[in-house]
Amino acid sequence: MMATHIPPKQFSQIMALPTHLRRDLLEFLGYASVAEDELDKIITDLKTRVKAPSFDKPH
């Protein structure tokens, strides 16, 4: 049983994360109670960490 109830929108965002991040987050949520707004922050942070760096095109 998970300690945190995950709303459908957040669950979809979690499932869109790369496998290793998704597994780690779901494992963490299995043991911790996390408020919905805090879970939003965690998901946002993880999404920003997986974005590829942008490079400016040379002029």
PDB file of N, CA, C and O in Angstrom:
ATOM      1  N   MET A   1       0.840  -1.184   0.000  1.00  0.00           N
ATOM      2  CA  MET A   1       0.000   0.000   0.000  1.00  0.00           C
ATOM      3  C   MET A   1       0.884   1.247   0.000  1.00  0.00           C
ATOM      4  O   MET A   1       1.868   1.319   0.736  1.00  0.00           O
ATOM      5  N   MET A   2       0.533   2.206  -0.813  1.00  0.00           N
ATOM      6  CA  MET A   2       1.332   3.419  -0.901  1.00  0.00           C
ATOM      7  C   MET A   2       0.935   4.381   0.206  1.00  0.00           C
ATOM      8  O   MET A   2      -0.238   4.494   0.562  1.00  0.00           O
ATOM      9  N   ALA A   3       1.925   5.068   0.739  1.00  0.00           N
ATOM     10  CA  ALA A   3       1.675   6.036   1.802  1.00  0.00           C
ATOM     11  C   ALA A   3       1.058   7.313   1.265  1.00  0.00           C
ATOM     12  O   ALA A   3       0.357   8.017   1.992  1.00  0.00           O
ATOM     13  N   THR A   4       1.309   7.617   0.004  1.00  0.00           N
ATOM     14  CA  THR A   4       0.801   8.837  -0.615  1.00  0.00           C
ATOM     15  C   THR A   4      -0.249   8.480  -1.658  1.00  0.00           C
ATOM     16  O   THR A   4      -0.012   7.636  -2.523  1.00  0.00           O
ATOM     17  N   HIS A   5      -1.402   9.121  -1.576  1.00  0.00           N
ATOM     18  CA  HIS A   5      -2.418   8.975  -2.632  1.00  0.00           C
ATOM     19  C   HIS A   5      -1.957   9.835  -3.798  1.00  0.00           C
ATOM     20  O   HIS A   5      -1.642  11.012  -3.619  1.00  0.00           O
ATOM     21  N   ILE A   6      -1.916   9.253  -4.994  1.00  0.00           N
ATOM     22  CA  ILE A   6      -1.452   9.985  -6.174  1.00  0.00           C
ATOM     23  C   ILE A   6      -2.641  10.278  -7.075  1.00  0.00           C
ATOM     24  O   ILE A   6      -3.249   9.357  -7.621  1.00  0.00           O
ATOM     25  N   PRO A   7      -2.978  11.561  -7.233  1.00  0.00           N
ATOM     26  CA  PRO A   7      -4.055  11.932  -8.157  1.00  0.00           C
ATOM     27  C   PRO A   7      -3.703  11.515  -9.589  1.00  0.00           C
ATOM     28  O   PRO A   7      -2.525  11.460  -9.939  1.00  0.00           O
ATOM     29  N   PRO A   8      -4.708  11.222 -10.417  1.00  0.00           N
ATOM     30  CA  PRO A   8      -4.458  10.748 -11.792  1.00  0.00           C
ATOM     31  C   PRO A   8      -3.527  11.644 -12.608  1.00  0.00           C
ATOM     32  O   PRO A   8      -2.665  11.137 -13.325  1.00  0.00           O
ATOM     33  N   LYS A   9      -3.684  12.969 -12.513  1.00  0.00           N
ATOM     34  CA  LYS A   9      -2.827  13.868 -13.301  1.00  0.00           C
ATOM     35  C   LYS A   9      -1.360  13.704 -12.898  1.00  0.00           C
ATOM     36  O   LYS A   9      -0.482  13.632 -13.758  1.00  0.00           O
ATOM     37  N   GLN A  10      -1.100  13.646 -11.601  1.00  0.00           N
ATOM     38  CA  GLN A  10       0.271  13.482 -11.133  1.00  0.00           C
ATOM     39  C   GLN A  10       0.802  12.093 -11.491  1.00  0.00           C
ATOM     40  O   GLN A  10       1.975  11.947 -11.836  1.00  0.00           O
ATOM     41  N   PHE A  11      -0.051  11.079 -11.413  1.00  0.00           N
ATOM     42  CA  PHE A  11       0.377   9.727 -11.771  1.00  0.00           C
ATOM     43  C   PHE A  11       0.823   9.695 -13.235  1.00  0.00           C
ATOM     44  O   PHE A  11       1.834   9.074 -13.563  1.00  0.00           O
ATOM     45  N   SER A  12       0.081  10.354 -14.101  1.00  0.00           N
ATOM     46  CA  SER A  12       0.455  10.412 -15.517  1.00  0.00           C
ATOM     47  C   SER A  12       1.808  11.084 -15.706  1.00  0.00           C
ATOM     48  O   SER A  12       2.621  10.643 -16.518  1.00  0.00           O
ATOM     49  N   GLN A  13       2.045  12.154 -14.949  1.00  0.00           N
ATOM     50  CA  GLN A  13       3.329  12.856 -15.040  1.00  0.00           C
ATOM     51  C   GLN A  13       4.465  11.969 -14.537  1.00  0.00           C
ATOM     52  O   GLN A  13       5.555  11.966 -15.110  1.00  0.00           O
ATOM     53  N   ILE A  14       4.215  11.227 -13.481  1.00  0.00           N
ATOM     54  CA  ILE A  14       5.235  10.318 -12.948  1.00  0.00           C
ATOM     55  C   ILE A  14       5.547   9.239 -13.976  1.00  0.00           C
ATOM     56  O   ILE A  14       6.712   8.916 -14.203  1.00  0.00           O
ATOM     57  N   MET A  15       4.517   8.684 -14.596  1.00  0.00           N
ATOM     58  CA  MET A  15       4.731   7.610 -15.564  1.00  0.00           C
ATOM     59  C   MET A  15       5.473   8.095 -16.810  1.00  0.00           C
ATOM     60  O   MET A  15       6.054   7.288 -17.535  1.00  0.00           O
ATOM     61  N   ALA A  16       5.457   9.396 -17.062  1.00  0.00           N
ATOM     62  CA  ALA A  16       6.169   9.951 -18.213  1.00  0.00           C
ATOM     63  C   ALA A  16       7.654  10.183 -17.921  1.00  0.00           C
ATOM     64  O   ALA A  16       8.424  10.472 -18.837  1.00  0.00           O
ATOM     65  N   LEU A  17       8.057  10.060 -16.667  1.00  0.00           N
ATOM     66  CA  LEU A  17       9.472  10.240 -16.308  1.00  0.00           C
ATOM     67  C   LEU A  17      10.294   9.071 -16.833  1.00  0.00           C
ATOM     68  O   LEU A  17       9.749   7.994 -17.076  1.00  0.00           O
ATOM     69  N   PRO A  18      11.602   9.267 -17.012  1.00  0.00           N
ATOM     70  CA  PRO A  18      12.465   8.148 -17.376  1.00  0.00           C
ATOM     71  C   PRO A  18      12.359   7.037 -16.324  1.00  0.00           C
ATOM     72  O   PRO A  18      12.123   7.306 -15.147  1.00  0.00           O
ATOM     73  N   THR A  19      12.532   5.818 -16.756  1.00  0.00           N
ATOM     74  CA  THR A  19      12.314   4.644 -15.907  1.00  0.00           C
ATOM     75  C   THR A  19      13.022   4.728 -14.567  1.00  0.00           C
ATOM     76  O   THR A  19      12.407   4.456 -13.536  1.00  0.00           O
ATOM     77  N   HIS A  20      14.290   5.094 -14.551  1.00  0.00           N
ATOM     78  CA  HIS A  20      15.029   5.090 -13.286  1.00  0.00           C
ATOM     79  C   HIS A  20      14.470   6.118 -12.302  1.00  0.00           C
ATOM     80  O   HIS A  20      14.406   5.854 -11.101  1.00  0.00           O
ATOM     81  N   LEU A  21      14.068   7.282 -12.800  1.00  0.00           N
ATOM     82  CA  LEU A  21      13.487   8.299 -11.922  1.00  0.00           C
ATOM     83  C   LEU A  21      12.102   7.886 -11.447  1.00  0.00           C
ATOM     84  O   LEU A  21      11.748   8.081 -10.285  1.00  0.00           O
ATOM     85  N   ARG A  22      11.325   7.315 -12.359  1.00  0.00           N
ATOM     86  CA  ARG A  22       9.976   6.866 -12.021  1.00  0.00           C
ATOM     87  C   ARG A  22      10.021   5.811 -10.915  1.00  0.00           C
ATOM     88  O   ARG A  22       9.269   5.890  -9.943  1.00  0.00           O
ATOM     89  N   ARG A  23      10.901   4.831 -11.069  1.00  0.00           N
ATOM     90  CA  ARG A  23      11.018   3.776 -10.057  1.00  0.00           C
ATOM     91  C   ARG A  23      11.408   4.340  -8.701  1.00  0.00           C
ATOM     92  O   ARG A  23      10.819   3.993  -7.677  1.00  0.00           O
ATOM     93  N   ASP A  24      12.403   5.209  -8.706  1.00  0.00           N
ATOM     94  CA  ASP A  24      12.867   5.796  -7.441  1.00  0.00           C
ATOM     95  C   ASP A  24      11.763   6.603  -6.774  1.00  0.00           C
ATOM     96  O   ASP A  24      11.567   6.499  -5.563  1.00  0.00           O
ATOM     97  N   LEU A  25      11.047   7.398  -7.540  1.00  0.00           N
ATOM     98  CA  LEU A  25       9.986   8.225  -6.971  1.00  0.00           C
ATOM     99  C   LEU A  25       8.849   7.358  -6.437  1.00  0.00           C
ATOM    100  O   LEU A  25       8.357   7.603  -5.335  1.00  0.00           O
ATOM    101  N   LEU A  26       8.427   6.357  -7.194  1.00  0.00           N
ATOM    102  CA  LEU A  26       7.346   5.491  -6.718  1.00  0.00           C
ATOM    103  C   LEU A  26       7.758   4.716  -5.473  1.00  0.00           C
ATOM    104  O   LEU A  26       6.945   4.506  -4.573  1.00  0.00           O
ATOM    105  N   GLU A  27       9.006   4.295  -5.420  1.00  0.00           N
ATOM    106  CA  GLU A  27       9.495   3.611  -4.215  1.00  0.00           C
ATOM    107  C   GLU A  27       9.459   4.565  -3.018  1.00  0.00           C
ATOM    108  O   GLU A  27       9.016   4.186  -1.933  1.00  0.00           O
ATOM    109  N   PHE A  28       9.918   5.785  -3.214  1.00  0.00           N
ATOM    110  CA  PHE A  28       9.887   6.789  -2.149  1.00  0.00           C
ATOM    111  C   PHE A  28       8.458   7.037  -1.675  1.00  0.00           C
ATOM    112  O   PHE A  28       8.196   7.101  -0.474  1.00  0.00           O
ATOM    113  N   LEU A  29       7.535   7.176  -2.631  1.00  0.00           N
ATOM    114  CA  LEU A  29       6.141   7.452  -2.281  1.00  0.00           C
ATOM    115  C   LEU A  29       5.489   6.269  -1.565  1.00  0.00           C
ATOM    116  O   LEU A  29       4.488   6.435  -0.868  1.00  0.00           O
ATOM    117  N   GLY A  30       6.054   5.090  -1.739  1.00  0.00           N
ATOM    118  CA  GLY A  30       5.544   3.916  -1.042  1.00  0.00           C
ATOM    119  C   GLY A  30       5.799   3.966   0.454  1.00  0.00           C
ATOM    120  O   GLY A  30       5.129   3.273   1.221  1.00  0.00           O
ATOM    121  N   TYR A  31       6.750   4.768   0.873  1.00  0.00           N
ATOM    122  CA  TYR A  31       7.121   4.842   2.292  1.00  0.00           C
ATOM    123  C   TYR A  31       6.843   6.202   2.922  1.00  0.00           C
ATOM    124  O   TYR A  31       6.847   6.321   4.147  1.00  0.00           O
ATOM    125  N   ALA A  32       6.608   7.206   2.129  1.00  0.00           N
ATOM    126  CA  ALA A  32       6.483   8.565   2.663  1.00  0.00           C
ATOM    127  C   ALA A  32       5.100   9.145   2.371  1.00  0.00           C
ATOM    128  O   ALA A  32       4.489   8.851   1.343  1.00  0.00           O
ATOM    129  N   SER A  33       4.637   9.953   3.273  1.00  0.00           N
ATOM    130  CA  SER A  33       3.413  10.720   3.022  1.00  0.00           C
ATOM    131  C   SER A  33       3.836  12.074   2.474  1.00  0.00           C
ATOM    132  O   SER A  33       4.560  12.823   3.130  1.00  0.00           O
ATOM    133  N   VAL A  34       3.382  12.378   1.275  1.00  0.00           N
ATOM    134  CA  VAL A  34       3.760  13.617   0.605  1.00  0.00           C
ATOM    135  C   VAL A  34       2.482  14.344   0.201  1.00  0.00           C
ATOM    136  O   VAL A  34       1.596  13.762  -0.425  1.00  0.00           O
ATOM    137  N   ALA A  35       2.397  15.611   0.563  1.00  0.00           N
ATOM    138  CA  ALA A  35       1.236  16.419   0.191  1.00  0.00           C
ATOM    139  C   ALA A  35       1.217  16.623  -1.323  1.00  0.00           C
ATOM    140  O   ALA A  35       2.259  16.589  -1.979  1.00  0.00           O
ATOM    141  N   GLU A  36       0.024  16.835  -1.864  1.00  0.00           N
ATOM    142  CA  GLU A  36      -0.142  16.988  -3.307  1.00  0.00           C
ATOM    143  C   GLU A  36       0.701  18.127  -3.873  1.00  0.00           C
ATOM    144  O   GLU A  36       1.298  17.977  -4.939  1.00  0.00           O
ATOM    145  N   ASP A  37       0.758  19.263  -3.179  1.00  0.00           N
ATOM    146  CA  ASP A  37       1.553  20.388  -3.687  1.00  0.00           C
ATOM    147  C   ASP A  37       3.045  20.087  -3.634  1.00  0.00           C
ATOM    148  O   ASP A  37       3.799  20.533  -4.500  1.00  0.00           O
ATOM    149  N   GLU A  38       3.475  19.339  -2.632  1.00  0.00           N
ATOM    150  CA  GLU A  38       4.894  18.952  -2.559  1.00  0.00           C
ATOM    151  C   GLU A  38       5.237  17.961  -3.665  1.00  0.00           C
ATOM    152  O   GLU A  38       6.322  18.017  -4.243  1.00  0.00           O
ATOM    153  N   LEU A  39       4.308  17.055  -3.956  1.00  0.00           N
ATOM    154  CA  LEU A  39       4.540  16.100  -5.036  1.00  0.00           C
ATOM    155  C   LEU A  39       4.655  16.830  -6.373  1.00  0.00           C
ATOM    156  O   LEU A  39       5.465  16.450  -7.219  1.00  0.00           O
ATOM    157  N   ASP A  40       3.852  17.870  -6.567  1.00  0.00           N
ATOM    158  CA  ASP A  40       3.986  18.700  -7.780  1.00  0.00           C
ATOM    159  C   ASP A  40       5.397  19.263  -7.897  1.00  0.00           C
ATOM    160  O   ASP A  40       5.988  19.250  -8.977  1.00  0.00           O
ATOM    161  N   LYS A  41       5.931  19.754  -6.792  1.00  0.00           N
ATOM    162  CA  LYS A  41       7.287  20.326  -6.794  1.00  0.00           C
ATOM    163  C   LYS A  41       8.329  19.269  -7.121  1.00  0.00           C
ATOM    164  O   LYS A  41       9.266  19.531  -7.875  1.00  0.00           O
ATOM    165  N   ILE A  42       8.172  18.085  -6.563  1.00  0.00           N
ATOM    166  CA  ILE A  42       9.123  16.995  -6.816  1.00  0.00           C
ATOM    167  C   ILE A  42       9.089  16.610  -8.291  1.00  0.00           C
ATOM    168  O   ILE A  42      10.137  16.464  -8.920  1.00  0.00           O
ATOM    169  N   ILE A  43       7.894  16.447  -8.843  1.00  0.00           N
ATOM    170  CA  ILE A  43       7.756  16.062 -10.251  1.00  0.00           C
ATOM    171  C   ILE A  43       8.366  17.129 -11.152  1.00  0.00           C
ATOM    172  O   ILE A  43       9.090  16.810 -12.094  1.00  0.00           O
ATOM    173  N   THR A  44       8.075  18.389 -10.866  1.00  0.00           N
ATOM    174  CA  THR A  44       8.627  19.494 -11.660  1.00  0.00           C
ATOM    175  C   THR A  44      10.147  19.486 -11.603  1.00  0.00           C
ATOM    176  O   THR A  44      10.810  19.655 -12.627  1.00  0.00           O
ATOM    177  N   ASP A  45      10.693  19.293 -10.425  1.00  0.00           N
ATOM    178  CA  ASP A  45      12.150  19.250 -10.270  1.00  0.00           C
ATOM    179  C   ASP A  45      12.746  18.103 -11.076  1.00  0.00           C
ATOM    180  O   ASP A  45      13.758  18.283 -11.754  1.00  0.00           O
ATOM    181  N   LEU A  46      12.136  16.937 -11.011  1.00  0.00           N
ATOM    182  CA  LEU A  46      12.663  15.799 -11.767  1.00  0.00           C
ATOM    183  C   LEU A  46      12.563  16.032 -13.268  1.00  0.00           C
ATOM    184  O   LEU A  46      13.472  15.661 -14.012  1.00  0.00           O
ATOM    185  N   LYS A  47      11.475  16.641 -13.723  1.00  0.00           N
ATOM    186  CA  LYS A  47      11.327  16.927 -15.164  1.00  0.00           C
ATOM    187  C   LYS A  47      12.393  17.906 -15.643  1.00  0.00           C
ATOM    188  O   LYS A  47      12.908  17.760 -16.752  1.00  0.00           O
ATOM    189  N   THR A  48      12.729  18.890 -14.836  1.00  0.00           N
ATOM    190  CA  THR A  48      13.745  19.857 -15.262  1.00  0.00           C
ATOM    191  C   THR A  48      15.135  19.232 -15.270  1.00  0.00           C
ATOM    192  O   THR A  48      16.005  19.672 -16.020  1.00  0.00           O
ATOM    193  N   ARG A  49      15.349  18.227 -14.456  1.00  0.00           N
ATOM    194  CA  ARG A  49      16.654  17.567 -14.422  1.00  0.00           C
ATOM    195  C   ARG A  49      16.901  16.690 -15.638  1.00  0.00           C
ATOM    196  O   ARG A  49      18.054  16.433 -15.984  1.00  0.00           O
ATOM    197  N   VAL A  50      15.857  16.229 -16.286  1.00  0.00           N
ATOM    198  CA  VAL A  50      16.042  15.324 -17.423  1.00  0.00           C
ATOM    199  C   VAL A  50      16.022  16.028 -18.762  1.00  0.00           C
ATOM    200  O   VAL A  50      16.268  15.394 -19.789  1.00  0.00           O
ATOM    201  N   LYS A  51      15.737  17.312 -18.784  1.00  0.00           N
ATOM    202  CA  LYS A  51      15.745  18.042 -20.047  1.00  0.00           C
ATOM    203  C   LYS A  51      17.163  18.186 -20.565  1.00  0.00           C
ATOM    204  O   LYS A  51      18.095  18.450 -19.806  1.00  0.00           O
ATOM    205  N   ALA A  52      17.309  18.013 -21.847  1.00  0.00           N
ATOM    206  CA  ALA A  52      18.628  18.163 -22.464  1.00  0.00           C
ATOM    207  C   ALA A  52      19.031  19.630 -22.446  1.00  0.00           C
ATOM    208  O   ALA A  52      18.182  20.513 -22.563  1.00  0.00           O
ATOM    209  N   PRO A  53      20.312  19.884 -22.301  1.00  0.00           N
ATOM    210  CA  PRO A  53      20.756  21.277 -22.331  1.00  0.00           C
ATOM    211  C   PRO A  53      20.540  21.862 -23.717  1.00  0.00           C
ATOM    212  O   PRO A  53      20.636  21.162 -24.724  1.00  0.00           O
ATOM    213  N   SER A  54      20.248  23.151 -23.751  1.00  0.00           N
ATOM    214  CA  SER A  54      20.070  23.799 -25.046  1.00  0.00           C
ATOM    215  C   SER A  54      21.361  24.518 -25.399  1.00  0.00           C
ATOM    216  O   SER A  54      22.018  25.113 -24.544  1.00  0.00           O
ATOM    217  N   PHE A  55      21.702  24.451 -26.655  1.00  0.00           N
ATOM    218  CA  PHE A  55      22.912  25.098 -27.136  1.00  0.00           C
ATOM    219  C   PHE A  55      22.536  26.153 -28.158  1.00  0.00           C
ATOM    220  O   PHE A  55      21.718  25.905 -29.044  1.00  0.00           O
ATOM    221  N   ASP A  56      23.118  27.304 -28.039  1.00  0.00           N
ATOM    222  CA  ASP A  56      22.860  28.361 -28.999  1.00  0.00           C
ATOM    223  C   ASP A  56      23.557  28.023 -30.306  1.00  0.00           C
ATOM    224  O   ASP A  56      24.683  27.525 -30.317  1.00  0.00           O
ATOM    225  N   LYS A  57      22.874  28.299 -31.402  1.00  0.00           N
ATOM    226  CA  LYS A  57      23.492  28.069 -32.715  1.00  0.00           C
ATOM    227  C   LYS A  57      24.514  29.165 -32.959  1.00  0.00           C
ATOM    228  O   LYS A  57      24.276  30.326 -32.629  1.00  0.00           O
ATOM    229  N   PRO A  58      25.648  28.801 -33.534  1.00  0.00           N
ATOM    230  CA  PRO A  58      26.643  29.844 -33.838  1.00  0.00           C
ATOM    231  C   PRO A  58      26.127  30.790 -34.913  1.00  0.00           C
ATOM    232  O   PRO A  58      25.415  30.384 -35.831  1.00  0.00           O
ATOM    233  N   HIS A  59      26.494  32.038 -34.783  1.00  0.00           N
ATOM    234  CA  HIS A  59      26.054  33.061 -35.749  1.00  0.00           C
ATOM    235  C   HIS A  59      26.949  33.105 -36.935  1.00  0.00           C
ATOM    236  O   HIS A  59      26.728  33.905 -37.845  1.00  0.00           O
TER     237      HIS A  59
END
